[in-house]
């Protein structure tokens, strides 16, 4: 399939917190700790049946009393599909952090922190208006937003509004440490979202 990128390593996890580590030379390395997996294959989609090829994995088993009728076949709190060709997996297979190794570069996707309703100066880094005579209480306003033609605000205009709570992807984050016993990954740098945010990790 033209333009289709084969994903070989993937897992779901939850952001724990930011911390720091030290390298052999004593330099501080800022890291984000992620509890990744274990995940289980819940469904394999094929081109013949589903018109595309993908693998669905589940993270975090639900308690029996919380399982609803449509969830009986896949009783997991989080489900996510990853596109993949020529799958070597089968339903029920386990995926854990052992598929990664130190030094690997990964791509992380997650929902960023919500910051509520924000003005244009904070949201879009506008300069604001000049604090000269006649601009009382107007320093952080955006000024005129409309036009003479077509007598309306153009779609896409940068204005005040809700900030954050968007899907963000960070590429080329280096894995500093893999802890298979505790299902932990230490990634160099920051990862989108607050503590407990669900993240997708692709190798």
N, C-alpha and C positions, 0 to 999 in steps of 0.2 A: 504494500500500500504506500503510495508516494507521500512523503512528508510525515510518515508515522514513525515515532520514536519508540523503540522497544525499551520498556522499563523492566529491569531485572531484579532490583531490590526495592522493597516498599514495606512500610509498617505504619501503624497508627500509635500515637502516644499522647501523653499529657505533660504539659509544662509544669515543672515543680517549682524552680526558682533559679535566680542567677547566683553564681558563686565565683570563686577564683581558684586557680591552680598555679603551680610553679613548674617551669621547665628545668632542664638539667643545669642551665646557667643561672638559675635563680630569678628569672624574669617572671613577672606576674602575667597570667593568661586569664582574661575574663571568660567565663564559660556559663552556658545555660544547661541545667540538668533536666533531662526528659525521661520519664518513665515510659518506656516503649514496649508495648505488647505485654504478654504474649497474645498474638492474634491467631485466628483460625479461619481457614477457607470455608466460606458458607455457600458459595455459588460460583460456578464456572460458566460464563456465557460464550456461546459459539456463534460463528457466522451463519451456520445453517439454521439455527433455531432463533437467534436473537438479532441477526443482521450485523453483529459486531462481536469482537473478541475482547473479553475482560474477565477479571477475577474480582470477586467480592469477598472482603474479609471483615470479621467482626472482632470487636474489642469490648471486654468487660461483660461477663455473664450477668444476666438479670436474676434476681431472686424469683423463685417459683411463683410466689403470690403476686408478683408484679408483671408476670408474663401475660400479655393479652392474646386473644385468639389468633390474630394475624401474625404474631411473633413466635408461635410454637415451633416452626421449622428453623428459625434463626433467632434464638433468645439472647441477643446481645444489645447492649445499650447503644453502641455506635457501629454503623455499617458504612463501608466505603468501597467504591469500585476503582480499580486501577486497570487501564487498558494494557493488554499484553497479548502477544502472538505466540503460538506454539507453546501453550502452557505445559509445564512439566508437573504441575501441582494436581492434587485431587481433593475432593471435598473432605474436610476434617483435618487436613494437614496443618501443622503448627508453624507459625512464623515468629521468631524472636530476634533479639538483638545480635545473636551470633552470626547473622548474615552480613553484619558490618564488621569492619576492622579499623583500628586506629590509623588515621591519615586519610581515610576516605573523604571525598567531597560529596555533600548531599544538598538537596533542595528541600526547604521547609515551607509549608503552607499552613496558615491559621487565621483566625479572626482577631483583628487588632483590638486594643482596649477601646471601650466606648468613652467619649469625653463629653457627652451631652450636647446641648445647643451652644454653638460658638459663633462669635462674630468673625467678620472677614479678616481682621488683622491677625487673629490667632489661627483661623482655619486656612487662610490662603497667604498669610504673611504680607498682607497689604501694608503700605507705609503709614496710612492714616492721613488726616488732613493737617495742614499747617496750623500750629498753635498761635496764630496771629490774631489781631483784632477782628471781632465778628464771628469767631468759631467757638463760642462758649458751649461747652459740653458736646462738642462735635468732633473731637480729635480722632476718635476711633470709628467714625462712620465711614461708609464707602462712597457717599456722594450720589450723584445722579446715576440711575441704572437704566433708564429708558432711552428711546431715540425718537427723532421727529418722524422717521419712517422705519418700520411699519407701525408706529405708535404702540409698541408693546416691548416687554423685556424679552430679549432673544434667549431661546433655549440654550442652557449650558452656561449662562452668565454666572461668574463666581460671586456668590452672595453668602450671607450668614445662613447657618443651617446645622444639622446634626453632624458631629465630627466623630470619626472613628467607627468601630464595629464594621469594618470592611475586610474582605479577604485579602491577605498580604502574603506574597511569596518572596522568600529570601534564598538566593542561590549561592552555591560554592561555600557553604559552611563546613569547616573542617571538624571531623570527629577527633577529639583529643583523647578520650578514654571510653572503653566499652566494659561495662560490668554485667556479665551474663548472669551471675547469681542473683542480682537484685533487679535485673531488667532495666538498667540505667544506661543512658548515653550522655556524655559530656561534650557539648558542641561549643566551639570557639565563637564568641560573639553573642548577639542578642537574637531572640526568637519572638515573633509577633504574639501578642496576647497577654492576658493576665495569668496568674497562677491557676492551674487546673484547666487551661484552654486545651482543647483537642487539636493536635497538629498532625499533619501528614508528612511523612519522611520518605523521600525518594532518592535512591542511589544513582 
